[in-house]
């Protein structure tokens, strides 16, 4: 796919690319330049589109103490494996 740059610095995104990104007239896109010089174009997604992507946990709520214990356990396991990320 390719497109020409106009004198105003505008480019038409080819239909195949628009379809792939799921964008339509009026939608916004974001541009990112990677360190290697590649340009990445992604659709800008409204926060409301993210509703429901996190699965609801079944069972009773977890306490802060239980969360802290799970975090400490995970950190100890990573440290013992030598993984610090």
TIFIMI-414347 format. One record per atom (N, C-alpha, C, CB): residue number from 1; atom name; x, y, z. Coordinates in steps of 0.001 Angstrom, whole numbers. Glycine has a CB too. Example, Ala and Ser with C-alpha at 12.3 -4.5 7.8 and 13.67 -1.06 7.14 Angstrom:
<sites>
[site 1,N,[13190,-5690,7800]]
[site 1,CA,[12300,-4500,7800]]
[site 1,C,[13200,-3300,7800]]
[site 1,CB,[11308,-4473,9046]]
[site 2,N,[12850,-2250,7080]]
[site 2,CA,[13670,-1060,7140]]
[site 2,C,[12900,30,7870]]
[site 2,CB,[14084,-598,5725]]
</sites>
This chain:
<sites>
[site 1,N,[844,-1178,0]]
[site 1,CA,[0,0,0]]
[site 1,C,[887,1238,0]]
[site 1,CB,[-959,0,1218]]
[site 2,N,[428,2242,-649]]
[site 2,CA,[1135,3518,-610]]
[site 2,C,[150,4637,-845]]
[site 2,CB,[2269,3564,-1654]]
[site 3,N,[577,5840,-499]]
[site 3,CA,[-255,7014,-646]]
[site 3,C,[665,8202,-884]]
[site 3,CB,[-1164,7234,605]]
[site 4,N,[176,9210,-1573]]
[site 4,CA,[978,10399,-1869]]
[site 4,C,[770,11463,-800]]
[site 4,CB,[621,10962,-3255]]
[site 5,N,[1806,12228,-536]]
[site 5,CA,[1757,13350,398]]
[site 5,C,[1328,14586,-370]]
[site 5,CB,[3136,13575,1100]]
[site 6,N,[299,15289,128]]
[site 6,CA,[-173,16497,-547]]
[site 6,C,[714,17685,-178]]
[site 6,CB,[-1649,16789,-179]]
[site 7,N,[494,18815,-849]]
[site 7,CA,[1259,20025,-546]]
[site 7,C,[958,20543,860]]
[site 7,CB,[956,21112,-1577]]
[site 8,N,[-172,20135,1428]]
[site 8,CA,[-527,20526,2791]]
[site 8,C,[19,19553,3833]]
[site 8,CB,[-2034,20624,2924]]
[site 9,N,[776,18532,3386]]
[site 9,CA,[1340,17557,4306]]
[site 9,C,[351,16483,4722]]
[site 9,CB,[1856,18252,5518]]
[site 10,N,[-688,16302,3947]]
[site 10,CA,[-1713,15313,4279]]
[site 10,C,[-1535,14048,3453]]
[site 10,CB,[-3112,15894,4057]]
[site 11,N,[-1941,12921,4051]]
[site 11,CA,[-1856,11626,3389]]
[site 11,C,[-3194,10930,3571]]
[site 11,CB,[-680,10759,3958]]
[site 12,N,[-3677,10294,2526]]
[site 12,CA,[-4883,9489,2631]]
[site 12,C,[-4477,8095,3079]]
[site 12,CB,[-5663,9446,1277]]
[site 13,N,[-5109,7613,4150]]
[site 13,CA,[-4828,6258,4612]]
[site 13,C,[-5604,5303,3703]]
[site 13,CB,[-5223,6065,6136]]
[site 14,N,[-4912,4384,3039]]
[site 14,CA,[-5605,3472,2117]]
[site 14,C,[-6728,2695,2806]]
[site 14,CB,[-4607,2491,1504]]
[site 15,N,[-7771,2362,2037]]
[site 15,CA,[-8940,1683,2574]]
[site 15,C,[-8572,403,3307]]
[site 15,CB,[-9913,1375,1465]]
[site 16,N,[-7683,-387,2751]]
[site 16,CA,[-7286,-1650,3390]]
[site 16,C,[-6707,-1391,4787]]
[site 16,CB,[-6250,-2399,2511]]
[site 17,N,[-5908,-318,4918]]
[site 17,CA,[-5329,28,6223]]
[site 17,C,[-6411,540,7175]]
[site 17,CB,[-4217,1091,6059]]
[site 18,N,[-7339,1364,6668]]
[site 18,CA,[-8443,1857,7509]]
[site 18,C,[-9295,704,8014]]
[site 18,CB,[-9320,2852,6727]]
[site 19,N,[-9579,-241,7131]]
[site 19,CA,[-10367,-1410,7522]]
[site 19,C,[-9633,-2226,8576]]
[site 19,CB,[-10679,-2283,6301]]
[site 20,N,[-8334,-2405,8387]]
[site 20,CA,[-7527,-3170,9339]]
[site 20,C,[-7526,-2507,10717]]
[site 20,CB,[-6087,-3316,8823]]
[site 21,N,[-7414,-1186,10743]]
[site 21,CA,[-7400,-446,12006]]
[site 21,C,[-8805,-254,12587]]
[site 21,CB,[-6743,909,11802]]
[site 22,N,[-9814,-478,11764]]
[site 22,CA,[-11190,-286,12220]]
[site 22,C,[-11545,1176,12410]]
[site 22,CB,[-11412,-1026,13509]]
[site 23,N,[-10965,2040,11567]]
[site 23,CA,[-11250,3469,11691]]
[site 23,C,[-12157,3934,10561]]
[site 23,CB,[-9946,4284,11695]]
[site 24,N,[-12907,4996,10869]]
[site 24,CA,[-13834,5568,9895]]
[site 24,C,[-13707,7089,9938]]
[site 24,CB,[-15307,5119,10182]]
[site 25,N,[-14318,7805,8994]]
[site 25,CA,[-14210,9261,8991]]
[site 25,C,[-14582,9854,10348]]
[site 25,CB,[-15100,9851,7902]]
[site 26,N,[-13762,10782,10819]]
[site 26,CA,[-13981,11433,12101]]
[site 26,C,[-13210,10798,13247]]
[site 26,CB,[-15431,11424,12420]]
[site 27,N,[-12781,9527,13075]]
[site 27,CA,[-11982,8883,14113]]
[site 27,C,[-10605,9526,14166]]
[site 27,CB,[-11864,7360,13857]]
[site 28,N,[-9951,9390,15303]]
[site 28,CA,[-8617,9951,15475]]
[site 28,C,[-7598,8823,15505]]
[site 28,CB,[-8533,10801,16765]]
[site 29,N,[-6385,9125,15063]]
[site 29,CA,[-5295,8152,15099]]
[site 29,C,[-4112,8762,15833]]
[site 29,CB,[-4886,7712,13665]]
[site 30,N,[-3261,7892,16359]]
[site 30,CA,[-2050,8329,17051]]
[site 30,C,[-849,7855,16246]]
[site 30,CB,[-1997,7781,18521]]
[site 31,N,[208,8656,16246]]
[site 31,CA,[1427,8329,15524]]
[site 31,C,[2561,8159,16526]]
[site 31,CB,[1769,9423,14477]]
[site 32,N,[3334,7106,16346]]
[site 32,CA,[4499,6838,17183]]
[site 32,C,[5688,6585,16275]]
[site 32,CB,[4252,5626,18136]]
[site 33,N,[6824,7168,16620]]
[site 33,CA,[8055,6912,15870]]
[site 33,C,[8941,6032,16738]]
[site 33,CB,[8789,8252,15474]]
[site 34,N,[9253,4844,16241]]
[site 34,CA,[10097,3903,16968]]
[site 34,C,[11548,4344,16869]]
[site 34,CB,[9925,2467,16423]]
[site 35,N,[12385,3881,17804]]
[site 35,CA,[13811,4241,17763]]
[site 35,C,[14486,3881,16442]]
[site 35,CB,[14541,3559,18893]]
[site 36,N,[13982,2820,15777]]
[site 36,CA,[14595,2418,14495]]
[site 36,C,[14075,3241,13321]]
[site 36,CB,[14335,938,14230]]
[site 37,N,[13207,4237,13609]]
[site 37,CA,[12716,5120,12559]]
[site 37,C,[11378,4708,11967]]
[site 37,CB,[13717,5196,11477]]
[site 38,N,[10866,3540,12315]]
[site 38,CA,[9574,3111,11790]]
[site 38,C,[8458,3952,12389]]
[site 38,CB,[9335,1619,12079]]
[site 39,N,[7460,4228,11577]]
[site 39,CA,[6292,4979,12015]]
[site 39,C,[5165,3995,12294]]
[site 39,CB,[5865,6035,10951]]
[site 40,N,[4526,4130,13431]]
[site 40,CA,[3404,3270,13806]]
[site 40,C,[2163,4148,13912]]
[site 40,CB,[3682,2510,15158]]
[site 41,N,[1074,3704,13295]]
[site 41,CA,[-198,4419,13360]]
[site 41,C,[-1200,3507,14066]]
[site 41,CB,[-707,4832,11923]]
[site 42,N,[-1816,4027,15118]]
[site 42,CA,[-2810,3256,15866]]
[site 42,C,[-4069,4093,16041]]
[site 42,CB,[-2251,2812,17247]]
[site 43,N,[-5220,3436,16051]]
[site 43,CA,[-6445,4191,16299]]
[site 43,C,[-6458,4683,17742]]
[site 43,CB,[-7696,3326,16004]]
[site 44,N,[-6956,5897,17946]]
[site 44,CA,[-7108,6419,19301]]
[site 44,C,[-8442,5887,19811]]
[site 44,CB,[-7047,8011,19342]]
[site 45,N,[-8385,5119,20883]]
[site 45,CA,[-9577,4464,21407]]
[site 45,C,[-10093,5252,22600]]
[site 45,CB,[-9279,2994,21804]]
[site 46,N,[-11384,5540,22606]]
[site 46,CA,[-12001,6230,23737]]
[site 46,C,[-12044,5270,24910]]
[site 46,CB,[-13432,6748,23383]]
[site 47,N,[-11869,5786,26092]]
[site 47,CA,[-11809,4958,27290]]
[site 47,C,[-13067,4106,27461]]
[site 47,CB,[-11607,5832,28515]]
[site 48,N,[-14203,4564,26991]]
[site 48,CA,[-15442,3789,27140]]
[site 48,C,[-15387,2488,26337]]
[site 48,CB,[-16650,4628,26693]]
[site 49,N,[-14538,2435,25301]]
[site 49,CA,[-14405,1216,24508]]
[site 49,C,[-13698,115,25289]]
[site 49,CB,[-13647,1506,23219]]
[site 50,N,[-13031,475,26377]]
[site 50,CA,[-12300,-499,27173]]
[site 50,C,[-13179,-1188,28212]]
[site 50,CB,[-11138,170,27857]]
[site 51,N,[-14397,-711,28382]]
[site 51,CA,[-15298,-1287,29390]]
[site 51,C,[-15491,-2782,29120]]
[site 51,CB,[-16672,-551,29388]]
[site 52,N,[-15308,-3566,30169]]
[site 52,CA,[-15557,-4994,30078]]
[site 52,C,[-14373,-5839,29640]]
[site 52,CB,[-16658,-5222,29155]]
[site 53,N,[-13191,-5241,29381]]
[site 53,CA,[-12072,-6060,28921]]
[site 53,C,[-11383,-6793,30065]]
[site 53,CB,[-11066,-5198,28191]]
[site 54,N,[-11611,-6350,31274]]
[site 54,CA,[-11040,-7036,32427]]
[site 54,C,[-12111,-7963,32984]]
[site 54,CB,[-10537,-6021,33517]]
[site 55,N,[-11773,-9234,33081]]
[site 55,CA,[-12742,-10213,33580]]
[site 55,C,[-13044,-9947,35050]]
[site 55,CB,[-12214,-11656,33391]]
[site 56,N,[-14287,-10100,35386]]
[site 56,CA,[-14666,-9931,36782]]
[site 56,C,[-14226,-11160,37559]]
[site 56,CB,[-16197,-9702,36927]]
[site 57,N,[-13716,-10905,38755]]
[site 57,CA,[-13239,-11979,39615]]
[site 57,C,[-14434,-12625,40297]]
[site 57,CB,[-12218,-11451,40662]]
[site 58,N,[-14435,-13949,40320]]
[site 58,CA,[-15495,-14669,41013]]
[site 58,C,[-15070,-14878,42452]]
[site 58,CB,[-15807,-16025,40323]]
[site 59,N,[-15999,-14839,43341]]
[site 59,CA,[-15698,-15066,44741]]
[site 59,C,[-15701,-13768,45520]]
[site 59,CB,[-14364,-15756,44888]]
[site 60,N,[-15370,-13875,46793]]
[site 60,CA,[-15394,-12685,47649]]
[site 60,C,[-14253,-11726,47312]]
[site 60,CB,[-15313,-13091,49122]]
[site 61,N,[-14408,-10452,47651]]
[site 61,CA,[-13340,-9490,47397]]
[site 61,C,[-12072,-9874,48162]]
[site 61,CB,[-13792,-8073,47789]]
[site 62,N,[-10937,-9479,47610]]
[site 62,CA,[-9647,-9754,48235]]
[site 62,C,[-9284,-8555,49107]]
[site 62,CB,[-8534,-10035,47159]]
[site 63,N,[-8781,-8821,50300]]
[site 63,CA,[-8401,-7736,51209]]
[site 63,C,[-7053,-7155,50805]]
[site 63,CB,[-8351,-8237,52668]]
[site 64,N,[-6759,-5970,51320]]
[site 64,CA,[-5458,-5349,51054]]
[site 64,C,[-4327,-6218,51593]]
[site 64,CB,[-5391,-3944,51680]]
[site 65,N,[-4547,-6848,52724]]
[site 65,CA,[-3523,-7721,53306]]
[site 65,C,[-3237,-8908,52383]]
[site 65,CB,[-3969,-8222,54698]]
[site 66,N,[-4295,-9486,51791]]
[site 66,CA,[-4113,-10603,50864]]
[site 66,C,[-3369,-10149,49608]]
[site 66,CB,[-5476,-11216,50484]]
[site 67,N,[-3682,-8940,49135]]
[site 67,CA,[-2968,-8398,47970]]
[site 67,C,[-1496,-8194,48296]]
[site 67,CB,[-3600,-7066,47513]]
[site 68,N,[-1217,-7590,49466]]
[site 68,CA,[175,-7371,49871]]
[site 68,C,[925,-8689,49981]]
[site 68,CB,[235,-6623,51206]]
[site 69,N,[275,-9712,50528]]
[site 69,CA,[918,-11024,50674]]
[site 69,C,[1223,-11626,49305]]
[site 69,CB,[21,-11982,51490]]
[site 70,N,[289,-11498,48366]]
[site 70,CA,[499,-12036,47022]]
[site 70,C,[1635,-11301,46318]]
[site 70,CB,[-791,-11936,46193]]
[site 71,N,[1707,-9990,46487]]
[site 71,CA,[2786,-9201,45879]]
[site 71,C,[4129,-9612,46472]]
[site 71,CB,[2546,-7681,46090]]
[site 72,N,[4179,-9754,47788]]
[site 72,CA,[5428,-10148,48448]]
[site 72,C,[5867,-11537,47993]]
[site 72,CB,[5261,-10122,49980]]
[site 73,N,[4918,-12449,47875]]
[site 73,CA,[5235,-13814,47428]]
[site 73,C,[5796,-13790,46004]]
[site 73,CB,[3974,-14719,47493]]
[site 74,N,[5148,-13030,45115]]
[site 74,CA,[5617,-12936,43735]]
[site 74,C,[6992,-12316,43642]]
[site 74,CB,[4647,-12137,42908]]
[site 75,N,[7238,-11279,44447]]
[site 75,CA,[8553,-10628,44444]]
[site 75,C,[9619,-11586,44949]]
[site 75,CB,[8534,-9351,45306]]
[site 76,N,[9300,-12348,46006]]
[site 76,CA,[10270,-13304,46553]]
[site 76,C,[10590,-14391,45534]]
[site 76,CB,[9734,-13938,47851]]
[site 77,N,[9570,-14858,44802]]
[site 77,CA,[9794,-15889,43782]]
[site 77,C,[10667,-15359,42653]]
[site 77,CB,[8457,-16391,43220]]
[site 78,N,[10411,-14152,42209]]
[site 78,CA,[11233,-13560,41139]]
[site 78,C,[12666,-13340,41612]]
[site 78,CB,[10626,-12223,40664]]
[site 79,N,[12820,-12858,42838]]
[site 79,CA,[14159,-12601,43364]]
[site 79,C,[14937,-13903,43474]]
[site 79,CB,[14084,-11903,44736]]
[site 80,N,[14278,-14982,43919]]
[site 80,CA,[14965,-16260,44076]]
[site 80,C,[15367,-16853,42724]]
[site 80,CB,[14077,-17243,44836]]
[site 81,N,[14657,-16483,41638]]
[site 81,CA,[15003,-16948,40277]]
[site 81,C,[16020,-16031,39631]]
[site 81,CB,[13746,-17032,39392]]
[site 82,N,[16295,-14890,40272]]
[site 82,CA,[17239,-13938,39695]]
[site 82,C,[16602,-13000,38690]]
[site 82,CB,[18363,-14673,39042]]
[site 83,N,[15289,-12994,38594]]
[site 83,CA,[14566,-12097,37691]]
[site 83,C,[14129,-10883,38497]]
[site 83,CB,[13332,-12813,37024]]
[site 84,N,[14563,-9706,38078]]
[site 84,CA,[14241,-8508,38877]]
[site 84,C,[13332,-7551,38157]]
[site 84,CB,[15499,-7787,39263]]
[site 85,N,[12691,-7942,37113]]
[site 85,CA,[11752,-7069,36398]]
[site 85,C,[10359,-7369,36806]]
[site 85,CB,[11889,-7214,34897]]
</sites>
